[in-house]
Each structure stands twice: as C-alpha cells, then as structure tokens.
Amino acid sequence: MKRRMSMELRRWKDKADRKPLILKGVRRSGKTWLLRKFGTEYYEDTAYFNFEGNAALHELFEAERDIGDILTKLGALREKAIDPDKTLIVFDEIQFCDRALASLKDFSEIVPHYHVVCAASLLGTGHKQLPFPSGTVDFLTLRPLSFYEFLSVCGGHDVIEYVRKLGPVEKAQKAFAVKLERLLKTYLITGGMPEAVDVWIKTGDFDLLDEAQQRILNTFELDFAKYAPNKEFSKLCAVWNSISVQLAGENSKFMFGHAKKGMRAKDLVGALDWLQNAGLVQKVLRVEEPTLPITAYIDYNNFKLYMVDTGLLRKMTGLPASVILEEKAGSARSMNEDHAGFMKAVIGNYVLSELLYIFGEAPYFWRSGNEAEVDFLIQYGIDLIPIEVKSGKSKRTRSLGEYQNKYAPTCAIKATMRNEDGGRARNVPLYMIWKLNSILSV
C-alpha cells in the first residue's frame, strides 16, 4: 500500500539535523510494515528489533549505558554489525522499554550519524517511561489510510488524476461524480485500517471485512486488559463502547454520565486520557467565540469524541454496509432514515479524519446555545473557516447561515454528497475534501 507518510520518511532521511524518529500511531495502523518497507527501499540493510515481550532486548538496554556498547551488542544480537552508512535501525514498540527510550538522547547527541526510527503505539498510556529531553527526537504520526490513499490502492488512479486537474471551484462531471461517490461509500464501510482495506481489496466480501474489523476491535480491547491500569479497565470499556451511540445522538456532545451510570467526569477522565494517548479517540473541543487567538475561547468541558477510523466506527454502530450502499449513486435521495443518526456520525468522523490528514491538528466546533451548531471550525492562516457536514438529502444549512450572519467569515464550507452550488457557502462534495487546501487557496 502506498502511503503518503513515505514522503515524510524520505524528508526525515535527508534532513541535515536528523534526529531519531518516533512514528506514533494507533495499533494496527501499519507502522511496522511502513518502516520495514522504508528500510528495504532506501537502505542496504535494516536492523529490526521489537521490544514487546523481548526479554533479551530489555536486558541489553538495562545492562548497558554506553551507546557504543549498545550498538555493538545490538549487532551481536542479530549476528551482523550495524553500519551507520548503510543500516536503518528500527525499534518497534519502543514504549515498552524505558531505557531504550532514554537512549534516544545519546543516539541524537553522541552518534547522530546513525539512522534510527521507532514505532510506538501506546506512548503515554500509563507506563512509567523515563522522560527524554525535548529536542532530541523527531515525531511523526501515522493514521489509517485517508480516502486519497484508499483510492490509490483500490484502482482509483483515473479519478485521482481527474480531480487533481479540476480547478478549485470546478465541479466534477457526472460520470466521475458517480464513480467518486460509489468509492467514497465503499471507504465509509471499510475505513482505512490496512488489514481491513487489504481484506476488501482481495475479496470484495463485506462479511469477511466485518470479521477483519472485529479482529482489530478485539485487539484494542485486549490492549485495555493487558496494558491499562486494572482500576481503569471497566471505565475504558464504558467510554469506548459509548462513543458511537453518543456521537449519533441529537446533541452528539460527549457526556460522561451517559458512558457509565453514576459516574462523573472526574471518575472517567483517566480512562479518556488513556484512549487519547493510545490514539484510539480524537477529542474535538467547542469554542465559545470564533475569534483569534482561538485557544482563548475554548470550552474544555464541552467536546465530542470521534474514533480513530471511520470503518471501525461503522462496525461498532452495527450499521450494515447495505445501508450505506442502498442509495443510488449520484442521486439526491437520503440514506435510510432509520439510521440517519449513525450515518451522520460515520460521515462526520470521515470528515474529521480528512481534516486531520490535511492540517495535522484537530479542528474545533461551534455551538450557539442548543439551537445552532457548526460541525467543524478550522484555522486557515488568519481566517477561521466554518464547515457544516450534511449526510442526508436536505439542502438546509440553517446553523451555517446563522454563523455567517453573526460572524461574516471570509469563506464557509458545506460538505455534502451533492455536486452542486452551495449558495452563500462553498459546496465541497464529501469525496473531494482531500482537496480542501487548494479550494481554500482561491
């Protein structure tokens, strides 16, 4: 699978001030595969070490403090010396070894000519890790496949090239719009976890896809039991299992009391922090006033929780693939209205995932009382851009209109499956959100 992160890894390799790299990301997002592939393509040799359950590797770092001795013994452990000019050192699941994390400072300051990359899935989830000084490591975050990446691995190269050539305000021709809509609906079902996408590519079987997604969800829940503090396990499960229902609700604001009866925020905040640090959930905070600096107007007690992957959210809601696919491609007919709340949650989660890929930081949302709400608010230069997400057939954008009347933004975005003019707002079809940067540049 071609990942855009490969370009970031190549940039890291060529940096004059390159430091050891920690590639963060949720479990099963493809970190190990990507780093090993990177080593195969750009180095003569890859020295791979996995710290999860590897007692000999832990003992090596506990026994040695001299970085030269560590490198010598790593070579002995794999029965081949590590050449700094030809070898990529890969430390997998490095968060499980405090001393290995601490050693990155020496790799950076004493032997910076060595190329060291690390994969970390549960960094900051409660292990008693030794702190390493800031400035001695580089960080990147790998997320599940974006829609663009999904298109590239599912044979959508023709539509990618077509959309690339479209002007920022140019609408797609109907034939391409129909194909893009169909591919997006498939992506909403599969999501971007590599295992799930791989199963879909190889089989095209939704039942096998569901099984793959359930295996991934089971892995996450096993991590709760294995790595989270015992006192947090039931709370983690409660928060985790309530996300899809709360996101699909009328309000969609996350309520701790709805996650576990009788529990308050102070009881569950530790569980929520664990899920965030594990990369499993994304918090989107409310801003009271869309004014710069936006951080001065954040309401930290009012937020929504989204999941790391759209397909896993779809699986957790129990939303059948047929519900997403039953709408005739290219039509304005709504999704099954009995599942409208869950469709709204899945599509909202998709848009958030795309925004994270584009901008690298979580957006905010705006709500005026209990009447008007704009799904996402992003900072673009000195402008704050409101984005309203539409999952059904309705053309109404009352909340976005109220926002425009009150704050007069330079640009407002309506994200919908419709390929049409947006009126006062700029309409961006959901399958073209990945072009948002170029659309906003006009």
C-alpha positions as CSV (number, residue, x, y, z in Angstrom):
1,M,0.0,0.0,0.0
2,K,1.4,3.4,-1.0
3,R,1.3,5.7,2.0
4,R,1.8,9.5,1.9
5,M,3.9,9.1,5.1
6,S,6.6,7.6,2.9
7,M,7.4,11.1,1.6
8,E,7.8,12.3,5.2
9,L,10.2,9.5,5.9
10,R,12.3,10.4,2.9
11,R,12.4,14.0,4.1
12,W,13.5,12.9,7.5
13,K,16.3,10.7,6.0
14,D,17.7,13.7,4.1
15,K,17.5,16.3,6.9
16,A,20.8,17.9,7.9
17,D,19.7,17.9,11.5
18,R,18.1,14.5,11.5
19,K,17.3,13.1,15.0
20,P,16.0,9.6,16.0
21,L,12.4,9.4,14.7
22,I,9.4,8.2,16.7
23,L,6.5,7.2,14.5
24,K,3.4,7.3,16.6
25,G,0.0,5.8,15.7
26,V,-2.8,3.5,16.8
27,R,-2.1,-0.2,16.9
28,R,-2.6,-2.0,13.5
29,S,-2.2,1.2,11.5
30,G,0.8,-0.1,9.6
31,K,3.7,1.5,11.4
32,T,5.9,-1.6,11.4
33,W,5.2,-2.5,7.8
34,L,5.9,1.1,6.7
35,L,9.2,1.4,8.5
36,R,10.4,-2.0,7.3
37,K,9.4,-1.1,3.7
38,F,11.2,2.2,4.1
39,G,14.3,0.3,5.1
40,T,14.1,-2.1,2.2
41,E,13.7,0.7,-0.3
42,Y,16.2,3.3,0.9
43,Y,18.9,1.4,2.8
44,E,21.1,-1.6,2.1
45,D,20.3,-3.1,5.4
46,T,17.6,-3.0,8.1
47,A,18.3,-3.9,11.7
48,Y,14.8,-4.7,13.2
49,F,14.2,-5.0,17.0
50,N,10.8,-5.5,18.7
51,F,10.6,-4.7,22.4
52,E,7.2,-6.2,23.1
53,G,7.9,-9.4,25.0
54,N,11.6,-9.5,24.1
55,A,13.4,-10.1,27.4
56,A,16.9,-10.3,25.9
57,L,16.5,-6.9,24.3
58,H,15.2,-5.3,27.5
59,E,18.1,-6.8,29.4
60,L,20.6,-5.4,26.9
61,F,19.4,-1.8,27.5
62,E,19.1,-2.2,31.2
63,A,22.7,-3.5,31.5
64,E,24.4,-1.0,29.2
65,R,24.6,2.8,29.4
66,D,27.4,3.4,26.8
67,I,25.8,3.9,23.4
68,G,28.8,2.4,21.6
69,D,28.4,-0.8,23.7
70,I,24.7,-0.9,22.9
71,L,25.3,-0.7,19.2
72,T,27.9,-3.5,19.4
73,K,25.6,-5.8,21.3
74,L,22.7,-5.0,19.0
75,G,24.9,-6.1,16.2
76,A,25.8,-9.3,18.1
77,L,22.1,-10.0,18.9
78,R,21.2,-10.0,15.2
79,E,24.6,-11.6,14.2
80,K,25.5,-8.7,11.9
81,A,27.3,-5.4,12.7
82,I,25.3,-2.2,12.2
83,D,26.9,0.0,9.6
84,P,25.9,3.7,10.2
85,D,26.1,4.5,6.5
86,K,24.1,1.5,5.2
87,T,21.7,0.4,8.0
88,L,18.3,1.6,9.2
89,I,17.8,0.7,12.9
90,V,14.1,0.0,13.6
91,F,13.0,-0.1,17.2
92,D,9.4,-1.5,17.3
93,E,7.1,-0.9,20.2
94,I,9.8,1.1,21.9
95,Q,7.4,2.4,24.6
96,F,7.8,-0.9,26.4
97,C,11.4,-0.2,27.3
98,D,12.2,2.8,29.4
99,R,15.9,2.6,28.9
100,A,15.6,2.3,25.1
101,L,13.5,5.5,25.1
102,A,16.1,7.2,27.2
103,S,18.9,6.0,24.9
104,L,17.5,8.1,22.0
105,K,19.1,11.1,23.6
106,D,22.5,9.5,23.2
107,F,21.7,8.4,19.6
108,S,20.9,12.0,18.9
109,E,23.8,13.7,20.6
110,I,26.7,11.2,20.5
111,V,26.1,9.1,17.3
112,P,23.8,11.3,15.2
113,H,25.1,9.7,12.0
114,Y,23.1,6.5,12.8
115,H,19.7,6.3,11.2
116,V,17.2,5.3,14.0
117,V,13.4,5.0,13.6
118,C,11.0,3.8,16.3
119,A,7.4,2.7,16.2
120,A,5.2,3.5,19.3
121,S,1.6,2.6,19.7
122,L,0.9,3.2,23.4
123,L,3.2,6.0,24.2
124,G,2.0,7.9,27.2
125,T,-0.7,5.4,28.3
126,G,0.5,4.8,31.8
127,H,3.9,3.1,31.5
128,K,6.5,4.5,33.8
129,Q,8.6,5.7,31.0
130,L,11.8,7.7,31.6
131,P,11.4,11.2,30.2
132,F,13.7,12.1,27.3
133,P,14.6,15.7,26.8
134,S,12.6,17.6,24.2
135,G,14.5,18.4,21.1
136,T,16.4,15.1,20.9
137,V,13.8,13.2,18.8
138,D,11.6,13.8,15.8
139,F,7.9,12.8,15.8
140,L,5.5,11.8,13.0
141,T,2.0,10.3,13.4
142,L,0.7,7.6,11.1
143,R,-3.1,7.5,10.8
144,P,-5.3,4.9,9.0
145,L,-5.4,5.3,5.2
146,S,-7.1,8.5,4.1
147,F,-9.7,8.5,1.2
148,Y,-6.9,9.6,-1.2
149,E,-4.7,6.7,-0.1
150,F,-7.7,4.3,-0.4
151,L,-8.3,5.5,-3.9
152,S,-4.7,4.9,-4.8
153,V,-4.7,1.3,-3.6
154,C,-8.2,0.4,-4.9
155,G,-7.6,1.3,-8.5
156,G,-9.0,4.8,-8.4
157,H,-6.0,6.4,-10.2
158,D,-8.2,7.7,-13.0
159,V,-10.4,9.7,-10.7
160,I,-7.4,10.9,-8.7
161,E,-5.9,12.4,-11.8
162,Y,-9.2,13.8,-12.9
163,V,-9.8,15.5,-9.5
164,R,-6.2,16.8,-9.4
165,K,-6.8,18.6,-12.7
166,L,-10.1,20.2,-11.7
167,G,-9.9,23.9,-10.8
168,P,-10.6,24.7,-7.2
169,V,-14.2,25.8,-7.9
170,E,-14.8,23.5,-10.8
171,K,-17.5,20.8,-10.4
172,A,-16.9,17.2,-11.4
173,Q,-18.6,15.8,-14.4
174,K,-21.5,13.5,-13.6
175,A,-19.7,10.3,-14.7
176,F,-16.8,11.0,-12.4
177,A,-19.1,12.2,-9.6
178,V,-21.0,9.0,-9.7
179,K,-17.8,6.9,-9.5
180,L,-16.3,9.0,-6.7
181,E,-19.5,8.8,-4.7
182,R,-19.5,5.0,-5.0
183,L,-15.9,4.8,-4.0
184,L,-16.5,7.1,-1.0
185,K,-19.4,4.9,0.2
186,T,-17.1,1.9,0.0
187,Y,-14.5,3.7,2.0
188,L,-17.1,4.7,4.7
189,I,-17.7,0.9,5.0
190,T,-14.1,-0.3,5.0
191,G,-12.4,2.7,6.7
192,G,-8.6,3.0,6.5
193,M,-7.1,0.3,8.7
194,P,-4.7,-1.5,6.5
195,E,-5.9,-5.0,7.4
196,A,-9.5,-4.1,6.6
197,V,-8.6,-2.5,3.3
198,D,-6.4,-5.4,2.4
199,V,-9.3,-7.9,3.0
200,W,-11.6,-5.8,0.9
201,I,-9.2,-5.5,-2.0
202,K,-8.5,-9.2,-2.0
203,T,-12.1,-10.5,-1.5
204,G,-14.7,-7.7,-2.0
205,D,-16.7,-9.6,0.7
206,F,-18.4,-7.5,3.3
207,D,-18.8,-10.4,5.7
208,L,-15.0,-11.0,5.7
209,L,-14.5,-7.3,6.0
210,D,-16.7,-7.2,9.1
211,E,-14.7,-10.1,10.6
212,A,-11.4,-8.3,10.0
213,Q,-12.7,-5.1,11.6
214,Q,-13.9,-7.1,14.6
215,R,-10.5,-8.7,15.0
216,I,-9.0,-5.2,15.1
217,L,-11.6,-4.1,17.7
218,N,-10.8,-7.2,19.7
219,T,-7.1,-6.3,19.6
220,F,-7.9,-2.9,21.1
221,E,-9.9,-4.3,23.9
222,L,-7.2,-6.9,24.7
223,D,-4.8,-3.9,25.0
224,F,-7.2,-2.4,27.6
225,A,-6.9,-5.5,29.7
226,K,-3.2,-6.0,29.1
227,Y,-1.7,-2.6,29.3
228,A,-4.2,-0.3,31.1
229,P,-4.2,0.0,34.9
230,N,-6.6,-2.6,36.4
231,K,-8.8,0.1,38.0
232,E,-9.3,1.7,34.6
233,F,-10.4,-1.4,32.6
234,S,-14.1,-1.2,33.2
235,K,-14.1,2.6,32.7
236,L,-12.1,2.3,29.5
237,C,-14.7,-0.2,28.1
238,A,-17.6,2.1,29.2
239,V,-16.2,5.2,27.5
240,W,-15.1,3.2,24.4
241,N,-18.4,1.5,23.9
242,S,-20.4,4.7,24.4
243,I,-18.7,6.7,21.7
244,S,-20.7,5.5,18.7
245,V,-24.0,6.0,20.5
246,Q,-23.2,9.4,21.8
247,L,-21.8,10.6,18.5
248,A,-25.0,9.5,16.8
249,G,-27.2,11.3,19.3
250,E,-29.2,14.5,18.7
251,N,-26.7,16.6,20.6
252,S,-23.5,14.5,19.8
253,K,-21.7,16.1,22.8
254,F,-19.9,13.5,24.9
255,M,-21.5,13.1,28.3
256,F,-19.5,11.2,30.9
257,G,-22.8,10.3,32.7
258,H,-24.0,8.5,29.6
259,A,-20.9,6.4,29.4
260,K,-21.3,4.7,32.8
261,K,-24.3,5.3,35.1
262,G,-23.5,7.2,38.2
263,M,-20.0,8.2,37.0
264,R,-18.9,11.8,36.7
265,A,-16.2,13.4,34.7
266,K,-13.6,13.1,37.4
267,D,-14.2,9.3,37.6
268,L,-13.8,8.7,33.9
269,V,-11.2,11.3,32.8
270,G,-8.3,8.9,33.3
271,A,-9.9,6.4,31.0
272,L,-10.5,9.1,28.4
273,D,-6.9,10.2,28.6
274,W,-5.7,6.7,28.1
275,L,-7.8,6.3,25.0
276,Q,-6.5,9.6,23.6
277,N,-2.8,8.7,24.3
278,A,-3.3,5.4,22.6
279,G,-4.6,7.2,19.5
280,L,-8.0,5.5,19.6
281,V,-10.1,8.6,20.0
282,Q,-10.0,12.2,18.9
283,K,-11.4,15.0,21.0
284,V,-13.0,17.9,19.2
285,L,-13.5,20.9,21.6
286,R,-16.1,23.6,21.4
287,V,-15.2,27.2,21.0
288,E,-17.5,29.8,22.6
289,E,-16.5,32.6,20.2
290,P,-14.8,32.0,16.8
291,T,-12.1,34.7,17.4
292,L,-8.3,34.6,17.2
293,P,-6.4,33.5,19.2
294,I,-8.9,30.6,19.2
295,T,-7.2,29.0,22.2
296,A,-8.5,31.8,24.4
297,Y,-12.1,30.8,23.7
298,I,-12.0,27.0,24.1
299,D,-14.7,25.4,26.3
300,Y,-12.7,22.4,27.6
301,N,-15.8,20.9,29.3
302,N,-17.7,20.7,26.1
303,F,-16.4,18.3,23.4
304,K,-17.2,15.5,21.0
305,L,-15.4,12.2,20.8
306,Y,-14.6,10.6,17.5
307,M,-13.0,7.3,16.7
308,V,-9.6,6.8,15.0
309,D,-11.2,5.1,12.0
310,T,-14.5,5.6,10.1
311,G,-14.8,1.9,9.2
312,L,-14.4,0.8,12.8
313,L,-17.0,3.3,13.9
314,R,-19.3,1.9,11.3
315,K,-18.7,-1.6,12.6
316,M,-19.2,-0.5,16.2
317,T,-22.5,1.1,15.4
318,G,-23.7,-2.1,13.8
319,L,-24.5,-0.1,10.6
320,P,-24.8,-2.6,7.8
321,A,-22.9,-2.0,4.6
322,S,-26.2,-2.2,2.7
323,V,-27.5,0.9,4.5
324,I,-24.6,3.0,3.1
325,L,-24.8,1.4,-0.4
326,E,-28.6,1.4,-0.9
327,E,-28.7,5.0,-2.1
328,K,-28.4,5.1,-5.9
329,A,-25.1,6.7,-6.7
330,G,-25.4,10.2,-7.9
331,S,-28.9,10.7,-6.6
332,A,-30.1,13.2,-4.0
333,R,-32.1,10.6,-2.2
334,S,-31.3,10.3,1.6
335,M,-29.7,7.4,3.3
336,N,-32.0,5.0,5.2
337,E,-33.7,7.5,7.5
338,D,-34.0,4.9,10.3
339,H,-30.2,5.1,10.5
340,A,-29.8,8.8,10.0
341,G,-28.1,9.5,13.3
342,F,-25.5,6.8,12.7
343,M,-24.9,7.9,9.2
344,K,-24.3,11.4,10.4
345,A,-21.8,10.1,12.9
346,V,-19.9,8.0,10.3
347,I,-19.7,10.8,7.8
348,G,-18.7,13.4,10.5
349,N,-16.0,11.0,11.6
350,Y,-14.8,10.7,7.9
351,V,-14.6,14.5,7.5
352,L,-12.6,14.8,10.8
353,S,-10.2,12.2,9.6
354,E,-9.6,14.0,6.4
355,L,-9.1,17.3,8.2
356,L,-6.5,15.7,10.4
357,Y,-4.7,14.4,7.4
358,I,-4.7,17.9,5.7
359,F,-3.9,20.1,8.7
360,G,-2.3,17.8,11.2
361,E,-4.3,19.3,14.1
362,A,-7.8,18.7,15.4
363,P,-10.4,21.3,14.4
364,Y,-13.0,22.7,16.8
365,F,-16.7,23.0,16.7
366,W,-19.1,25.9,17.4
367,R,-22.4,25.8,19.1
368,S,-24.7,28.7,19.9
369,G,-26.9,27.6,22.9
370,N,-28.8,24.5,21.9
371,E,-30.1,25.7,18.6
372,A,-27.3,26.2,16.1
373,E,-24.1,24.2,15.6
374,V,-21.3,24.1,13.0
375,D,-19.6,20.8,12.9
376,F,-16.0,21.9,12.4
377,L,-14.1,25.1,12.6
378,I,-10.5,25.2,11.2
379,Q,-7.9,28.0,11.3
380,Y,-6.6,28.8,7.8
381,G,-4.0,31.5,8.1
382,I,-5.7,34.4,9.9
383,D,-9.2,33.1,8.9
384,L,-11.5,30.8,10.8
385,I,-13.4,28.6,8.3
386,P,-16.7,27.0,9.4
387,I,-17.5,23.6,7.9
388,E,-21.0,22.1,8.0
389,V,-21.4,18.4,7.2
390,K,-24.5,17.1,5.6
391,S,-25.2,13.4,5.4
392,G,-28.7,13.4,4.0
393,K,-30.8,15.0,1.2
394,S,-31.6,18.2,3.0
395,K,-30.2,21.4,1.4
396,R,-30.8,23.5,4.5
397,T,-27.8,24.9,6.3
398,R,-29.6,26.9,9.0
399,S,-26.7,26.7,11.5
400,L,-24.1,27.6,9.0
401,G,-26.3,30.5,7.9
402,E,-26.6,31.8,11.4
403,Y,-22.9,31.6,11.8
404,Q,-22.4,33.5,8.6
405,N,-24.9,36.2,9.7
406,K,-23.2,36.6,13.0
407,Y,-19.5,36.4,12.2
408,A,-19.3,37.1,8.4
409,P,-16.4,34.6,7.7
410,T,-14.4,35.1,4.5
411,C,-15.4,31.6,3.5
412,A,-17.8,28.9,4.7
413,I,-17.8,25.3,3.6
414,K,-20.8,23.0,3.1
415,A,-19.6,19.4,2.9
416,T,-22.2,17.2,1.2
417,M,-22.5,14.3,-1.3
418,R,-24.2,16.8,-3.7
419,N,-22.2,18.1,-6.6
420,E,-23.8,21.5,-6.9
421,D,-23.5,25.1,-6.0
422,G,-23.6,25.9,-2.3
423,G,-25.3,29.2,-2.3
424,R,-23.8,31.6,0.3
425,A,-21.4,28.8,1.3
426,R,-18.9,27.0,-0.9
427,N,-20.1,23.5,-1.6
428,V,-17.4,20.8,-1.4
429,P,-18.5,17.3,-2.2
430,L,-17.5,14.8,0.5
431,Y,-15.4,12.9,-1.9
432,M,-13.3,16.0,-2.6
433,I,-12.5,17.1,1.0
434,W,-8.9,15.9,0.4
435,K,-8.5,18.9,-2.0
436,L,-9.7,21.4,0.7
437,N,-6.3,23.1,0.9
438,S,-6.3,24.1,-2.8
439,I,-10.0,25.0,-2.6
440,L,-9.4,27.4,0.2
441,S,-6.4,29.0,-1.5
442,V,-8.7,30.7,-4.1
